Amino acid sequence: MSKKEDLRQELREILRRNHDAFIGQYSNEINQLLGLSRQEIDAIVPGTTDLETYDQLITIVKEASKRNISQAELKERIEELGEVGIEISKKVSSLAKLFV
């Protein structure tokens, strides 16, 4: 395969995985996380411009959706992100319920 064909195949695989996540168990949560404004995120993490934790949270929820993992396991994975990850997830009502 040429490099161009390899790139196309890799892109198809990424798109397939994203599609699987968006129709999975946590698809609503993914959409709500993606809908958070920069101001909402900055209110949680004042004075920073780093959105790495936010991006990691979205990745964790996408993987959980794609693999249909339990809420308990999703909660554990979010907790591994630390307080910032937990606070961002609380902006999504169904994820906030995990931490009540």
Buried (B, 14 or more C-beta within 10 A) or exposed (E): EEEEEEEEEEEEEEEEEEEBBBEBBBBBBBEBBEEBEEEEBEEBBEEEEEBEBBEBBBEBBBBBBBBEBEBEEBBEBBBEBEEBBBBBBBBBEEBEEBEE
